[in-house]
Amino acid sequence: PDWSLDNSINGSKIVGTILVNQTGITITDGFVQINKTKAGNFTGLSVAAWIKPDYLAGSSVLTILSSENDFELTLNNNVFPQKIATFSIFDGMKWNKIETISKIGTDWSHIAGTYNGTNISIYTNGTLSDTSKTTPKIDLNAAGIIVESTPQISNITSDLVVGANLDSRTVDTPENKFSGILDQVEIYNKYLTSDEVS
């Protein structure tokens, strides 16, 4: 992975109640903020994490991993459809979103989302749950002609946030905080194939 967070959070900003031990990071009312940016446009991104959610606490949506206006890996708590994982990518114009087909229980589950500009996919425990084609963007070329282009992820200038979603317009007030245990949170600057995910 290009970035990984397991049972070590050195160099990160911890906010709230976080317990780090051999089984992972237990988040009860907090999040981990990491100053990690990516320059340039790119069409490949994959995120993955082992999760053990606590549906009795936390927000209506439990954020596993996010970067403001870039991407989100979340889990619906009491928002319909309940207990469904969602992977969303912002291409500069709109959010592209995909959801798992099956519900995520309270035991350990591995959730992964992949994106290559054309396809967005989500996996549960190494198995493809759903995949979808993204809609091409409409752009103007150098000659001023309207053309379709492959959606890309723009520069990631926001911090990575594990366990919450931060909106810089609200002075970094966390939203959609995760409740439960997260482990082996990973980000790849490439599209992972089904074989690589499993």
HELIX and SHEET records of a PDB file:
HELIX    1   1 SER A  168  THR A  170  5                                   3    
HELIX    2   2 SER A  194  VAL A  197  1                                   4    
SHEET    1   A 4 TRP A   3  LEU A   5  0                                        
SHEET    2   A 4 GLY A 180  TYR A 188 -1                                        
SHEET    3   A 4 GLY A  24  ILE A  34 -1                                        
SHEET    4   A 4 LYS A  13  ASN A  21 -1                                        
SHEET    1   B 6 TRP A   3  LEU A   5  0                                        
SHEET    2   B 6 GLY A 180  TYR A 188 -1                                        
SHEET    3   B 6 LEU A  45  PRO A  53 -1                                        
SHEET    4   B 6 SER A 109  TYR A 115 -1                                        
SHEET    5   B 6 ASN A 119  THR A 124 -1                                        
SHEET    6   B 6 THR A 127  LYS A 133 -1                                        
SHEET    1   C 8 TRP A   3  LEU A   5  0                                        
SHEET    2   C 8 GLY A 180  TYR A 188 -1                                        
SHEET    3   C 8 GLY A  24  ILE A  34 -1                                        
SHEET    4   C 8 LEU A 160  VAL A 162 -1                                        
SHEET    5   C 8 VAL A  61  SER A  67 -1                                        
SHEET    6   C 8 PHE A  71  ASN A  76 -1                                        
SHEET    7   C 8 ALA A  85  PHE A  90 -1                                        
SHEET    8   C 8 TRP A  95  GLU A  99 -1                                        
SHEET    1   D 2 LYS A 137  LEU A 140  0                                        
SHEET    2   D 2 ILE A 146  SER A 149 -1                                        
SHEET    1   E 2 ASN A 165  ASP A 167  0                                        
SHEET    2   E 2 THR A 173  GLU A 175 -1                                        
END                                                                             
